[in-house]
């Protein structure tokens, strides 16, 4: 799509930029009065509108609205933002390609040309979500995990290879290469685009909420649902309100002994407390200039944990240094520098642009930290980690009498420790090789160096390897109950660890390479060893996981692990050596070494040690070599058999990839919007229900509706694979929606998991949510979901919305939403409603057993978006706020969803 050629250029901003021997067209920001005072992020949006101004979707008034931005105003001005490109990971990306393939057939069936369905903006996918840690702690772990990955995912990978050949502007980074966001900042991101002779800022949305890692190198973008990404790929702009921008001033420098992880957990706590949902966050000040780019990328990565749309750093000399290090061409680096300086987008550490709100952090106040046991924003100073764990574990251990009855005689009855402030359930475990140990609450069952959040940062990775080296030299190793793993986001990481001769020390304590992918951070932890899993489940032990990831929600890391802690890679190693959270890790001995007790201070490297190895071990040639043939893949990838042709040959027996149902029976014109009558509540949920609770994720449990479907289709239990790997099959995904083992549906008492009450049956018995939804559908009964605050927080999981829609849910009524999920619900034709301020299901006396009627929705047929609708529930009546926030979203809802809207528009052309 030559988007740069359509501008009406009504401000006369089109100009030339000479860089060396090259001349580029640019759209000058200083052609618009008021642009100089804008924050960096809004300058990017302003340029986007100048370049895409067409007098219809983007008008001169839109451009003036950004230039005249009122920092203190609440967002009300809608604009149409056109991202330069889209990135995807394979879990969320496969359904995107399935939908594109299905759209080709729908266009053909409606009399159009199917080959018109192509990405019009560059779309790049990195396969990183499929590798599972089945094998660990051995030199063969990586090779064996990759082999199993290909065996499990052959159908999906064949489909993706077909997509790479069938669609223009679609590229795939094959398995075993890296993690999408790390590959993005190290190779894919342009920072400044050069397309058709026009230079403009690189902007990129992605089908993963941590797309914001690119914010660390000055690329504006954020996570969107797969639904929204598909529209962007097809040339549709993203409707958004001009946001409030929170200025976050950094001063000082990080003290010795702290890491980027400690900093980002501190920022997460601050921004969650401040409240930044739906806002941009932009970092400025002298402290930014002193912050290595690796640290900026770590901070940008965790924007979803802050709740913000993005968390961006302007371009400066540190950005250029990183671009050179990672192998970008001299011409590209020169373009980035010249463009940023010409457009007033170069960081001035002493300047203070206009911001809507202000926060400040002195980096010198940051202390070593963890976060947990179930939310990234719940920061714990390392100095209080032991006492905090002892407090929190009480929420995960049943009372002594009840637990004692359940566990006897396999273990001792729970008892308080000698200091009387923690429960014990001591269980003797004998491993297959004869190793014996005692397992108890708080023992670390998983210690994972995982996730692009931290593995992209050489300072914390070298730091971890030095902790391993010093530990080995003192005779320490991991405890035998700890599942250890190293899963970097890039092959460059293992290259520099090898060059620094540090890999053998990591291997010696069990942190062997297990894969280049997300692994434990997304729940691909793999099974615990059977003896440990049995001991945990038979005795209801509250064991823990320590990981260098960005998410630690309940049920996410492992079904056997109740308490999850985010930590820096060096601390992950330390806790693997200690083997328990019940330790004052700053002051107690971690373990006994060959010469007596060993303390954390004995094995913790200095900042100078780390910096020296980083400088001597990481070079530009590593990146150039790793990314030379990044789309080519290994022999396994190149050897996959793939179909040919412009439309996909669906295999009716496939349990991985099936034609999507969204366009079945679709006409050229949408049907009128209707009110909702006779609806029943499928689920009544509390606060902080995440997309992890809603979307199918993790392993597929025997006996569940998804497992029953797979077994009926001849799939053996060992081949179930994960929900994420089967996202291309709606039949599996709909059965796993709302099936998280930690979901608490308040229609039931003290029940966890994917269950509800089925009011189509006498007595409204407990049933699987999928089974009940099928009964409701057969009876023609629409469904609603009732929820509390922050509904849909977490990853940008399109299946949280797709599954909701396919279950027959017509509306969700919540106290508040996080941005992406609310948008995705509309994208699937589900109406997001919000209780008025001060009201909730509790204050209104709603139990979820009522029959609901929602009226006033039909105002959408007249072109209006009603501010409120009337909800009646068995005699109770209240007004609910309609959370369709932009005219573009209203168009999507009227069409039954965003894909239907895009398809009809294409056919009209």
Secondary structure, DSSP 4 states (H G I P E B T S, - for coil): --GGGG---TT--EEEEEETTEEEEEE-GGGSTTGGGS-HHHHHHHHHHHHH--SSSS-HHHHHHHHT--TTSPS--EEEE--SEEEEEHHHHHHHHHHHHHHHHHHHHTTS-GGG-S-SSEEEEE--S----SS-SSTTHHHHHHHHHHHHHHHHHHHHHHHHHHSTTEEEE-TTSB-HHHHIIIII--SEEEETTEEEE-BEEESSGGGGGGGGGT-B--B--HHHHHHHHTTPPEEEEPPPEEEEEEES-PPTT--HHHHHHHHHHHHHHH--TT-EEEEESHHHHTS-HHHHHHHHHTHHHHT-SEEEE-B-HHHHHHHHHTT--HHHHHHHHHHHHHTT-B--TT-----SEEEEEEGGG---EEEEES-TT-EEEGGGHHHHHHHHGGGTS--HHHHHHHHTTTSPPPEE-TTSSSEE--EEEE-TTS-EEEE-TTBEEEEEE--HHHHT-HHHHHHHHHHHHHHHHTT----TT-EEEE--SBHHHHHHHHHTT-HHHHHHTT--B--SS-GGGGT---PPPHHHHHHHHHTT---EEEESSS---TTTS-TT--EEEE--HHHHHHHHHH-BSSS-TTTS-SEEETTEEE-HHHHPPPHHHHHHHHHHH--HHHHHHHTTTTTT--HHHHT-----SSS----TT-SS----STTTT--SSPPPP--EEEEEEEEE--S--BHHHHS--SB--TTSHHHHHHHHTT--GGG--BTGGGTT-HHHHHHHTT--TT---TTSSS--SSEEE-TTSTT--EEEHHHHHHHHHHTT--EEEE--TTBTBSS--HHHHHHHHHTTEEEEEES-B-HHHHHHHHHTTPEEEEEPTT--TTTTT--S-S-EEEESGGGGGGT---SEEEEEETTEEEEEEE---SHHHHHHHHTTSHHHHHHHHHHH-
